[in-house]
């Protein structure tokens, strides 16, 4: 039993993070510099993967960078011990047991060897940190040596492209498009999905002059509320979240991909004066929203989609701009004792 793994699994951060914290980390100088170098080294191979799977070469590289710092940090936990510990005494015991059995199958199949089994405490393996069950389903032999090994750069990059493709990646579509909103914009439409033509009719304009298919379903997201960037999210943004079901993670991957490709990031500045809630305050917010009839679908101290949507509905009924942005200033009346 690995007690450190159990502690990591049950631990929660003291404060929620603001989206710019993730964005700053994703496009730190060191990560972007290394990313451009690694992208250049693998350019020919990544271009072949893009042609085969339809997934942008820079997106594949960005996930590589986010997951293992381009192979530099692949984890030092003994995977059988970590997964067995989580299966015995973790928050998601059935999930961990399934991953442990999948890891055994990978050993039997010859994808991995016992000598390699050092990875993330949560089960991530290799260059792009696949969990065993996902590798079992989506891992491919990228270098043609007859094995599918997540510690092989070629196999990991090809498998990442395959996984995103299998998850619904749309060729030629960026994960997001930065937009401007008209002065009279109806903020109750934030976080809803509408065809691109409908957003255009509402006065939502892309900052860069890009063509969007009129029927493509896009979601408007204001990661930092009305005073920050406004983004139209494409279906590919959701596909990135199969790796990590976090909008901030998908934003980080998307911004890193832009930086690696030498493209401009976000044009609109973040409202860095805003402050996050402590985890205990998030729990209190969820409890009070739910008690008031705005169900957050749980009180786990984590700001997720359900909590943001519940807060947005509360904002609309209580004199605030319903942008769904939760901060010390916007949620003060719900978090105070």
ChimeraX attribute file (.defattr): number of C-alpha atoms within 10 A of each C-alpha:
attribute: neighborCount
match mode: 1-to-1
recipient: residues
	/A:1	13
	/A:2	16
	/A:3	12
	/A:4	13
	/A:5	21
	/A:6	19
	/A:7	11
	/A:8	12
	/A:9	16
	/A:10	11
	/A:11	9
	/A:12	13
	/A:13	10
	/A:14	12
	/A:15	16
	/A:16	19
	/A:17	16
	/A:18	20
	/A:19	18
	/A:20	18
	/A:21	12
	/A:22	17
	/A:23	21
	/A:24	13
	/A:25	14
	/A:26	25
	/A:27	24
	/A:28	13
	/A:29	12
	/A:30	11
	/A:31	20
	/A:32	21
	/A:33	14
	/A:34	15
	/A:35	26
	/A:36	20
	/A:37	13
	/A:38	17
	/A:39	21
	/A:40	14
	/A:41	11
	/A:42	16
	/A:43	16
	/A:44	12
	/A:45	18
	/A:46	24
	/A:47	16
	/A:48	13
	/A:49	22
	/A:50	21
	/A:51	13
	/A:52	13
	/A:53	21
	/A:54	19
	/A:55	26
	/A:56	22
	/A:57	25
	/A:58	24
	/A:59	26
	/A:60	24
	/A:61	28
	/A:62	31
	/A:63	27
	/A:64	24
	/A:65	25
	/A:66	21
	/A:67	23
	/A:68	19
	/A:69	18
	/A:70	21
	/A:71	19
	/A:72	10
	/A:73	15
	/A:74	20
	/A:75	21
	/A:76	11
	/A:77	20
	/A:78	18
	/A:79	25
	/A:80	20
	/A:81	18
	/A:82	25
	/A:83	29
	/A:84	19
	/A:85	22
	/A:86	27
	/A:87	19
	/A:88	16
	/A:89	18
	/A:90	19
	/A:91	13
	/A:92	12
	/A:93	16
	/A:94	13
	/A:95	14
	/A:96	23
	/A:97	17
	/A:98	15
	/A:99	24
	/A:100	25
	/A:101	16
	/A:102	19
	/A:103	25
	/A:104	16
	/A:105	16
	/A:106	19
	/A:107	14
	/A:108	11
	/A:109	13
	/A:110	13
	/A:111	20
	/A:112	20
	/A:113	12
	/A:114	11
	/A:115	7
	/A:116	14
	/A:117	21
	/A:118	20
	/A:119	24
	/A:120	23
	/A:121	24
	/A:122	20
	/A:123	26
	/A:124	23
	/A:125	28
	/A:126	26
	/A:127	29
	/A:128	30
	/A:129	27
	/A:130	25
	/A:131	22
	/A:132	24
	/A:133	19
	/A:134	15
	/A:135	24
	/A:136	18
	/A:137	11
	/A:138	19
	/A:139	25
	/A:140	25
	/A:141	19
	/A:142	20
	/A:143	16
	/A:144	10
	/A:145	9
	/A:146	11
	/A:147	17
	/A:148	26
	/A:149	27
	/A:150	29
	/A:151	21
	/A:152	18
	/A:153	19
	/A:154	20
	/A:155	24
	/A:156	28
	/A:157	27
	/A:158	27
	/A:159	27
	/A:160	29
	/A:161	29
	/A:162	21
	/A:163	25
	/A:164	23
	/A:165	20
	/A:166	12
	/A:167	15
	/A:168	13
	/A:169	23
	/A:170	18
	/A:171	14
	/A:172	10
	/A:173	18
	/A:174	17
	/A:175	23
	/A:176	22
	/A:177	20
	/A:178	20
	/A:179	18
	/A:180	15
	/A:181	18
	/A:182	10
	/A:183	7
	/A:184	8
	/A:185	12
	/A:186	13
	/A:187	18
	/A:188	15
	/A:189	16
	/A:190	20
	/A:191	20
	/A:192	12
	/A:193	19
	/A:194	17
	/A:195	15
	/A:196	20
	/A:197	16
	/A:198	16
	/A:199	20
	/A:200	14
	/A:201	9
	/A:202	14
	/A:203	15
	/A:204	21
	/A:205	18
	/A:206	18
	/A:207	15
	/A:208	9
	/A:209	7
	/A:210	9
	/A:211	8
	/A:212	17
	/A:213	11
	/A:214	14
	/A:215	11
	/A:216	16
	/A:217	19
	/A:218	26
	/A:219	22
	/A:220	23
	/A:221	23
	/A:222	19
	/A:223	22
	/A:224	22
	/A:225	21
	/A:226	17
	/A:227	14
	/A:228	17
	/A:229	19
	/A:230	26
	/A:231	23
	/A:232	26
	/A:233	21
	/A:234	22
	/A:235	19
	/A:236	24
	/A:237	23
	/A:238	19
	/A:239	21
	/A:240	25
	/A:241	18
	/A:242	13
	/A:243	20
	/A:244	13
	/A:245	13
	/A:246	15
	/A:247	18
	/A:248	20
	/A:249	21
	/A:250	25
	/A:251	23
	/A:252	24
	/A:253	30
	/A:254	25
	/A:255	24
	/A:256	30
	/A:257	27
	/A:258	20
	/A:259	23
	/A:260	24
	/A:261	19
	/A:262	11
	/A:263	11
	/A:264	9
	/A:265	15
	/A:266	17
	/A:267	12
	/A:268	14
	/A:269	11
	/A:270	17
	/A:271	15
	/A:272	12
	/A:273	6
	/A:274	14
	/A:275	16
	/A:276	18
	/A:277	24
	/A:278	19
	/A:279	19
	/A:280	16
	/A:281	23
	/A:282	25
	/A:283	19
	/A:284	19
	/A:285	26
	/A:286	29
	/A:287	21
	/A:288	17
	/A:289	20
	/A:290	18
	/A:291	11
	/A:292	10
	/A:293	11
	/A:294	19
	/A:295	19
	/A:296	23
	/A:297	14
	/A:298	13
	/A:299	18
	/A:300	16
	/A:301	23
	/A:302	19
	/A:303	19
	/A:304	14
	/A:305	15
	/A:306	15
	/A:307	24
	/A:308	18
	/A:309	21
	/A:310	19
	/A:311	27
	/A:312	24
	/A:313	20
	/A:314	19
	/A:315	19
	/A:316	15
	/A:317	11
	/A:318	10
	/A:319	8
	/A:320	13
	/A:321	19
	/A:322	22
	/A:323	26
	/A:324	29
	/A:325	21
	/A:326	24
	/A:327	18
	/A:328	16
	/A:329	12
	/A:330	18
	/A:331	18
	/A:332	14
	/A:333	10
	/A:334	17
	/A:335	19
	/A:336	10
	/A:337	7
